[in-house]
Amino acid sequence: MALMITDDCINCGACEPECPTNAIFEAGDGEGNKGFSDEFFYIVPETCVECVGHHDEPQCASVCPVDACVPTE
């Protein structure tokens, strides 16, 4: 499973440096990740490990000021 960033994201950037697998990207990063947001930060689901093996809880969710980092359904 992976986390996702909802459209509640305020583009503060707090989540990106906290990701141990570098799964979080800024909107319109030009990395060719099709199907992801061009309006707010996003998580590449194939890379996200929910911080398992790195931290006790997902770090992006713990630092997000608007609770925009949530588990995918």
QUIMO-V214985 format. One record per residue. N is the residue number from 1. RES is the residue in one small letter. PSI is psi in whole degrees, 0 to 359 (NA if undefined). NEAR is the number of other C-alpha atoms within 12 Angstrom. D_FIRST is the distance of its C-alpha to the first C-alpha in Angstrom with 2 decimals. Layout:
((N/RES/PSI/NEAR/D_FIRST) (N/RES/PSI/NEAR/D_FIRST))
This chain:
((1/m/165/18/0.00) (2/a/168/26/3.79) (3/l/165/32/7.09) (4/m/160/36/9.97) (5/i/124/37/13.68) (6/t/173/25/15.84) (7/d/6/20/19.41) (8/d/352/19/20.63) (9/c/135/29/20.25) (10/i/12/22/23.75) (11/n/39/27/23.30) (12/c/336/19/24.39) (13/g/5/24/22.48) (14/a/328/25/21.70) (15/c/322/36/18.01) (16/e/309/30/18.60) (17/p/346/19/20.56) (18/e/345/24/18.29) (19/c/118/33/15.29) (20/p/344/22/15.76) (21/t/8/27/14.18) (22/n/44/23/15.97) (23/a/355/31/13.07) (24/i/132/39/14.98) (25/f/150/35/17.97) (26/e/151/29/20.91) (27/a/139/28/21.82) (28/g/41/18/24.00) (29/d/350/17/23.50) (30/g/13/12/24.98) (31/e/357/15/22.43) (32/g/18/13/22.20) (33/n/90/21/18.61) (34/k/148/14/19.45) (35/g/4/14/17.88) (36/f/170/25/16.95) (37/s/143/25/19.10) (38/d/12/20/22.64) (39/e/331/19/23.28) (40/f/169/27/20.87) (41/f/154/33/18.43) (42/y/161/40/15.05) (43/i/130/39/11.85) (44/v/111/31/11.31) (45/p/330/25/7.69) (46/e/342/16/8.82) (47/t/334/22/10.07) (48/c/131/32/7.87) (49/v/15/28/7.20) (50/e/28/34/7.52) (51/c/11/24/11.00) (52/v/130/18/10.64) (53/g/354/12/13.98) (54/h/315/15/15.40) (55/h/166/17/15.71) (56/d/337/12/15.58) (57/e/158/21/13.62) (58/p/121/31/11.92) (59/q/326/31/15.15) (60/c/318/41/14.79) (61/a/325/31/14.55) (62/s/335/21/17.40) (63/v/351/20/19.69) (64/c/120/28/19.15) (65/p/346/18/22.49) (66/v/13/21/21.50) (67/d/44/23/18.09) (68/a/351/29/16.57) (69/c/109/36/13.24) (70/v/158/28/11.05) (71/p/147/21/7.58) (72/t/156/16/7.04) (73/e/NA/9/8.77))
